[in-house]
Amino acid sequence: MNIIKYPSKEQYAEICERPHLDVSQLNATVAAVLADVREQGDKAVIAYEEKFDKAELTGLAVSEKEMQEAEELVSSQLKDALVLAHDNIAKFHESQKFDGKKVQTAAGVECWQKSVAIEKVGLYIPGGTAPLFSTVLMLATPAKIAGCKEIVLCTPPNKEGKINPAILVAARIAGVSKIFKAGGVQAIGAMAYGTETVPKVYKIFGPGNQYVMAAKQQVSLHDVAIDMPAGPSEVCVIADDSSNAAFVAADLLSQAEHGTDSQVILISTSEAMLNAVMKETEAQLALLPRHEIAEKTLLNSQYVLVRDKEEAMALSNAYAPEHLIIATDDYEALAEKVTNAGSVFLGSYACESAGDYASGTNHTLPTHGYAMAYNGVNLDSYNRKVTFQHLTKEGVKSIGPAVVCMAENEQLEAHANAMRLRVKSIS
């Protein structure tokens, strides 16, 4: 971990730097896999599943028998937790429904919007070192609420060709019916282009490793929309003398165990708290099953001591974290100063884990500083806003002369004529 004391604003850019990877070779590999999937469909996906996931598959679709087997393998305790989380996620996303209102912008001119669901969406669910069944709920629940007609889910199988049963149970709870055994780049390609088995979708959602992220960005250039550009997961915690050092350390470690390319930052106005958190982090790290991953992640971590809360918020906003935890007693005042963050957790008891699983907010969020321009997945992510307008004769009188004038001055005579004819017809 890197300790930085009282940095100047000129140092902020260096502190906010994410780990960089050489992606030149990676992009070439991804492009080759995508090309194979586009040309050979299921055959290519099955071949890459054997190559990358060591799974010998005869088909990609998950059967009803496999769905029933999964129900028997998942404990009732976990099922209850999944149902609780799904209900909370549904409540929060239901509240985001759009109510389009008709607006009279001028006499005889009425404009409005209608929210229309994206018909076909694809969900990618990682299944490597940590099968993210929680992400199934986060992505599928708002898709169902939005009214998407076809929800396609791809996730990698294990070496026996089986999907993690909790992923399948979560998919059933959230209402997903089309599930396929495909991971990595080949899954993104299958949903982007369509194969004999996997339907082509209009937008792809979901996290993944650097190969998945590169694949999403490549297919988004010409073939399909994606939820957002994203990279490794990250958290920023703001602490002071009122914070609970054990809680803060636990929050940092909960992010650090995601993967070795994750990043954690602690910003503290108290040197005593910073030191206490460091000690707690070391003590808790030793007890974690994934301590080797978390330990490597901490090599990229930053522990920053600042002079006051103004500096703390300025640095946080410059970093634009995926997750921001304000672990101070005055969290309400500091929350007002947040401008760049994916999801914000307020107070000592709002751990990131709550949002990751069951509070109701979505955990699919912008990383790598993209929180400066992007928001996380929400109900609007699954909709398009279609605009409508209606003009009466009175509307032509209201705006017709202005339209003709502007079109003529842009030297677009056909545009001018389309309105000019209407103006003449009512004069």
C-alpha positions in Angstrom: 0.0 0.0 0.0 1.2 3.5 -0.8 0.9 6.2 1.9 0.7 9.8 0.7 0.5 12.7 3.1 -0.9 16.1 2.3 -0.7 15.9 -1.5 -1.0 19.1 -3.6 -3.6 19.4 -6.3 -0.9 18.8 -8.8 -0.5 15.3 -7.3 -4.1 14.4 -7.7 -3.7 13.1 -11.3 -1.0 10.7 -10.2 -3.0 9.5 -7.2 -6.1 8.9 -9.4 -4.1 6.9 -12.0 -5.4 3.4 -12.5 -3.2 0.4 -13.3 -2.4 0.3 -17.0 -2.3 -2.8 -19.1 -0.8 -3.3 -22.5 -3.9 -4.2 -24.5 -2.4 -4.3 -28.0 -2.0 -8.1 -28.1 -5.2 -8.5 -26.1 -7.2 -6.6 -28.7 -5.8 -8.7 -31.5 -6.7 -11.9 -29.7 -10.2 -10.6 -29.0 -10.7 -9.5 -32.6 -9.7 -13.0 -33.9 -12.2 -14.8 -31.6 -15.0 -12.4 -32.5 -14.3 -13.0 -36.2 -14.5 -16.8 -35.7 -17.8 -16.5 -33.8 -19.3 -14.2 -36.5 -18.3 -16.7 -39.3 -18.8 -20.1 -37.6 -21.5 -19.5 -34.9 -22.1 -22.3 -32.5 -19.2 -24.3 -33.8 -16.7 -21.5 -32.8 -18.3 -20.9 -29.4 -18.1 -24.6 -28.5 -14.5 -24.8 -29.7 -13.5 -21.8 -27.6 -15.4 -23.2 -24.6 -13.2 -26.2 -24.8 -10.1 -24.1 -25.3 -10.6 -21.5 -22.6 -13.1 -23.1 -20.1 -12.0 -26.7 -20.6 -15.6 -27.7 -21.1 -16.6 -30.2 -23.8 -20.1 -29.2 -24.8 -22.5 -30.8 -27.3 -24.9 -27.8 -27.1 -25.0 -24.3 -25.6 -28.6 -24.0 -24.2 -29.3 -24.8 -20.6 -32.1 -27.4 -20.4 -35.2 -27.4 -18.1 -33.7 -30.5 -16.5 -30.6 -28.6 -15.6 -32.7 -25.8 -14.2 -34.6 -28.2 -12.0 -31.3 -29.8 -10.8 -30.1 -26.4 -9.8 -33.1 -25.8 -7.6 -32.3 -28.9 -5.6 -28.6 -27.9 -5.2 -29.2 -24.4 -3.8 -30.0 -24.2 -0.1 -33.3 -22.7 1.1 -31.3 -20.1 3.0 -29.6 -18.8 -0.2 -32.9 -19.0 -2.1 -34.6 -16.8 0.6 -31.7 -14.3 0.3 -32.0 -14.2 -3.4 -35.8 -13.6 -3.2 -35.2 -10.8 -0.6 -32.6 -9.2 -2.8 -34.7 -9.5 -5.9 -37.7 -7.9 -4.2 -35.6 -4.9 -3.0 -34.0 -4.5 -6.4 -37.4 -4.6 -8.0 -38.8 -1.9 -5.6 -36.0 0.5 -6.3 -36.1 0.1 -10.1 -40.0 0.2 -10.2 -39.7 3.6 -8.7 -37.7 4.8 -11.8 -40.6 4.3 -14.2 -40.8 7.2 -16.7 -44.0 9.3 -16.9 -43.9 11.2 -20.2 -45.9 14.5 -20.1 -47.2 16.4 -23.1 -45.8 19.9 -23.3 -47.2 22.7 -25.4 -44.0 24.5 -26.5 -45.9 27.1 -28.6 -49.5 27.6 -29.6 -50.6 24.6 -31.6 -47.3 22.7 -31.0 -47.3 19.8 -28.7 -44.3 17.6 -27.9 -43.8 14.5 -25.7 -41.7 11.4 -25.0 -42.6 7.8 -24.6 -40.4 5.2 -22.9 -40.0 2.1 -25.1 -38.2 -1.0 -23.9 -35.3 -2.4 -25.9 -36.8 -5.6 -27.3 -33.7 -7.9 -27.0 -31.0 -7.6 -24.4 -28.0 -9.8 -23.5 -26.7 -10.3 -20.0 -23.1 -11.5 -19.4 -22.5 -13.1 -16.0 -18.9 -13.9 -15.1 -18.4 -17.4 -13.6 -14.7 -17.6 -13.0 -13.1 -17.3 -9.5 -16.4 -15.8 -8.2 -19.7 -16.8 -9.9 -21.7 -13.6 -9.7 -25.3 -14.7 -9.3 -26.0 -11.4 -7.7 -25.3 -9.7 -11.1 -28.1 -11.9 -12.6 -30.6 -10.1 -10.3 -29.1 -6.7 -10.9 -29.3 -7.0 -14.7 -32.4 -9.2 -15.3 -34.7 -7.5 -12.7 -34.8 -4.1 -14.4 -34.9 -5.7 -17.8 -38.2 -7.5 -16.8 -39.6 -4.3 -15.3 -38.8 -2.3 -18.4 -40.6 -4.9 -20.5 -37.8 -6.3 -22.6 -39.3 -9.1 -24.7 -36.2 -11.3 -24.9 -33.6 -11.5 -22.2 -30.6 -13.7 -23.1 -28.1 -14.7 -20.5 -24.6 -16.1 -21.2 -22.3 -17.4 -18.5 -19.3 -19.8 -18.6 -19.7 -23.4 -17.6 -17.3 -25.4 -15.4 -15.1 -28.2 -16.7 -18.1 -30.6 -16.4 -20.2 -28.3 -18.6 -22.4 -27.2 -15.8 -23.5 -23.7 -14.8 -23.2 -22.6 -11.2 -26.6 -23.6 -9.7 -27.1 -20.3 -7.9 -26.8 -18.4 -11.2 -29.6 -20.6 -12.6 -31.8 -20.1 -9.6 -31.2 -16.4 -9.6 -32.1 -16.3 -13.3 -35.4 -18.1 -12.7 -36.3 -15.8 -9.8 -35.6 -12.8 -12.1 -37.5 -14.2 -15.0 -34.8 -15.2 -17.5 -35.7 -18.1 -19.7 -32.9 -18.2 -22.3 -29.6 -19.2 -20.7 -26.5 -20.3 -22.6 -23.2 -21.9 -21.7 -20.8 -19.4 -23.1 -18.1 -17.3 -21.4 -15.6 -14.7 -22.3 -15.1 -13.2 -25.7 -17.1 -15.9 -27.4 -20.2 -15.1 -25.3 -20.0 -11.5 -26.3 -19.6 -12.4 -29.9 -22.5 -14.8 -29.8 -24.9 -12.2 -28.4 -23.6 -9.4 -30.7 -23.8 -11.4 -34.0 -26.3 -14.2 -33.2 -25.5 -17.9 -33.8 -27.7 -20.9 -34.6 -28.6 -21.2 -30.9 -27.9 -17.8 -29.3 -30.2 -15.0 -30.5 -28.7 -11.7 -31.6 -29.5 -8.9 -29.1 -29.6 -5.1 -29.4 -27.7 -4.2 -26.2 -25.2 -6.2 -24.0 -24.9 -5.7 -20.2 -22.6 -7.1 -17.6 -19.1 -7.0 -16.1 -16.1 -9.2 -17.0 -12.4 -9.4 -17.2 -10.2 -7.4 -19.6 -11.0 -9.7 -22.5 -14.7 -9.3 -22.0 -14.4 -5.6 -21.7 -12.4 -5.4 -24.9 -14.9 -7.6 -26.7 -17.8 -5.4 -25.6 -16.0 -2.3 -26.8 -15.1 -3.9 -30.2 -18.7 -5.1 -30.9 -20.1 -1.7 -29.9 -18.4 0.0 -32.8 -20.7 -1.5 -35.4 -22.9 -4.3 -34.2 -24.6 -3.8 -30.8 -24.9 -1.2 -28.0 -23.3 -1.9 -24.6 -24.2 -0.7 -21.1 -21.0 1.3 -20.4 -17.2 1.2 -20.8 -15.8 -0.4 -17.7 -12.7 -1.9 -16.1 -11.6 -3.4 -12.9 -13.6 -2.7 -9.8 -12.7 0.0 -7.3 -13.7 1.7 -4.0 -12.8 5.0 -2.3 -13.5 5.4 1.4 -13.5 8.8 3.2 -12.7 8.6 6.9 -12.1 10.8 9.9 -11.8 10.5 13.6 -15.4 9.5 13.9 -15.0 6.5 11.6 -14.9 2.8 12.7 -11.4 1.6 11.7 -12.5 -2.1 11.5 -15.5 -1.2 9.3 -13.3 0.8 7.0 -10.7 -1.9 6.7 -13.4 -4.5 5.9 -14.8 -2.2 3.2 -11.4 -1.9 1.6 -10.8 -5.6 1.7 -14.2 -6.5 0.3 -13.2 -4.6 -2.8 -9.6 -5.9 -2.9 -10.7 -9.5 -3.0 -12.5 -9.0 -6.4 -9.3 -9.4 -8.4 -5.6 -8.4 -8.5 -6.4 -5.5 -10.9 -9.0 -3.9 -8.5 -8.0 -0.8 -6.7 -8.8 0.7 -3.3 -8.2 4.2 -2.0 -8.6 5.5 1.6 -8.8 9.3 2.1 -8.5 10.3 5.7 -8.4 13.7 7.5 -7.0 11.9 10.6 -3.5 10.3 10.7 -4.5 8.3 13.7 -7.5 6.8 11.8 -5.3 6.1 8.8 -2.8 4.2 10.9 -5.7 2.3 12.7 -7.2 1.3 9.4 -3.8 0.0 8.2 -3.4 -2.2 11.2 -7.0 -3.5 10.9 -6.5 -4.2 7.2 -3.4 -6.4 7.9 -5.2 -8.3 10.7 -8.4 -9.0 8.6 -6.4 -9.8 5.5 -4.7 -12.7 7.2 -8.1 -14.3 7.8 -9.5 -14.1 4.3 -9.8 -17.2 2.1 -8.9 -14.9 -0.9 -6.1 -13.2 1.0 -3.5 -13.7 -1.8 -5.7 -11.9 -4.3 -6.5 -9.1 -1.8 -2.8 -8.8 -0.9 -1.8 -8.2 -4.5 -4.6 -5.7 -4.9 -3.4 -3.7 -2.0 -0.1 -3.1 -3.8 -2.0 -0.7 -6.0 -3.9 0.8 -3.1 -3.5 4.4 -1.9 -3.8 5.6 1.7 -4.0 9.4 1.5 -3.9 11.8 4.4 -5.5 15.2 3.6 -5.8 18.4 5.6 -9.6 18.7 5.7 -12.9 17.5 4.3 -12.8 20.0 1.4 -9.6 18.3 0.2 -11.1 14.9 0.8 -14.0 15.6 -1.4 -11.9 17.3 -4.1 -9.7 14.3 -4.3 -12.6 11.9 -4.4 -14.4 13.8 -7.2 -11.1 13.9 -9.1 -10.9 10.1 -8.7 -14.5 9.5 -9.7 -14.8 6.1 -7.9 -17.1 3.3 -8.9 -18.0 3.0 -5.2 -17.7 5.8 -2.7 -18.1 5.2 1.0 -18.4 8.3 3.2 -17.7 6.7 6.6 -18.0 9.8 8.7 -20.6 11.2 11.1 -21.2 14.3 8.8 -21.9 12.1 5.8 -25.0 14.2 4.9 -23.0 17.4 4.5 -20.3 15.6 2.5 -22.9 13.8 0.3 -24.0 17.3 -1.0 -20.4 17.8 -2.3 -20.3 14.5 -4.4 -20.2 15.2 -8.1 -18.4 12.2 -9.5 -19.2 8.7 -8.3 -21.0 5.5 -9.4 -22.7 4.6 -6.2 -22.4 6.3 -2.8 -22.7 4.7 0.6 -23.4 6.9 3.6 -22.4 6.4 7.2 -20.7 3.6 9.2 -23.3 1.0 8.5 -23.8 1.4 4.7 -21.1 -1.1 3.5 -20.5 -1.6 -0.2 -21.7 -5.2 0.3 -25.2 -3.9 0.9 -25.4 -2.3 -2.5 -23.6 -5.3 -4.1 -26.3 -7.6 -3.0 -29.6 -6.6 -1.4 -30.2 -2.9 -0.6 -31.9 -2.4 -4.0 -29.5 -0.2 -5.8 -27.7 -1.6 -8.9 -24.1 -2.7 -8.6 -23.3 -2.5 -12.3 -21.4 0.8 -12.3 -18.9 2.8 -14.3 -15.2 2.3 -13.3 -11.9 3.7 -14.4 -13.0 7.3 -14.0 -16.0 6.9 -16.3 -18.2 8.0 -13.4 -17.4 11.5 -14.6 -19.7 11.0 -17.6 -21.6 7.8 -17.1 -24.1 6.5 -14.5 -24.7 2.9 -13.4 -27.3 0.6 -14.8 -30.8 1.6 -14.1 -34.3 1.2 -15.6 -33.5 3.8 -18.3 -30.6 1.6 -19.4 -33.2 -0.8 -20.8 -35.4 1.8 -22.5 -35.3 4.3 -25.3 -37.1 7.6 -25.2 -39.0 8.1 -28.4 -40.1 11.7 -29.0 -43.4 12.7 -30.6 -44.8 16.0 -31.8 -48.0 17.3 -33.3 -48.7 20.5 -35.1 -52.1 22.1 -35.8 -52.6 24.9 -38.3 -52.1 27.2 -35.3 -48.8 25.5 -34.7 -47.7 26.2 -38.3 -48.6 29.9 -37.8 -46.6 29.9 -34.5 -43.3 28.5 -35.7 -43.6 28.2 -39.5 -41.9 31.5 -40.4 -39.0 30.8 -38.0 -38.5 27.3 -39.4 -38.5 28.7 -43.0 -36.0 31.5 -42.0 -33.6 29.2 -40.3 -33.7 26.6 -43.1 -33.0 29.2 -45.7 -30.1 30.6 -43.8 -28.6 27.0 -43.5 -29.1 26.8 -47.3 -31.4 23.8 -47.0 -34.0 24.7 -49.4 -36.0 21.4 -49.3 -36.3 21.9 -45.5 -37.6 25.4 -46.0 -40.0 24.3 -48.7 -41.5 21.6 -46.6 -42.7 24.2 -44.1 -43.3 27.0 -46.7 -45.9 24.8 -48.4 -47.8 24.4 -45.2 -47.6 28.1 -44.3 -49.1 28.9 -47.8 -51.8 26.3 -47.4 -53.3 28.0 -44.4 -52.8 31.6 -45.4 
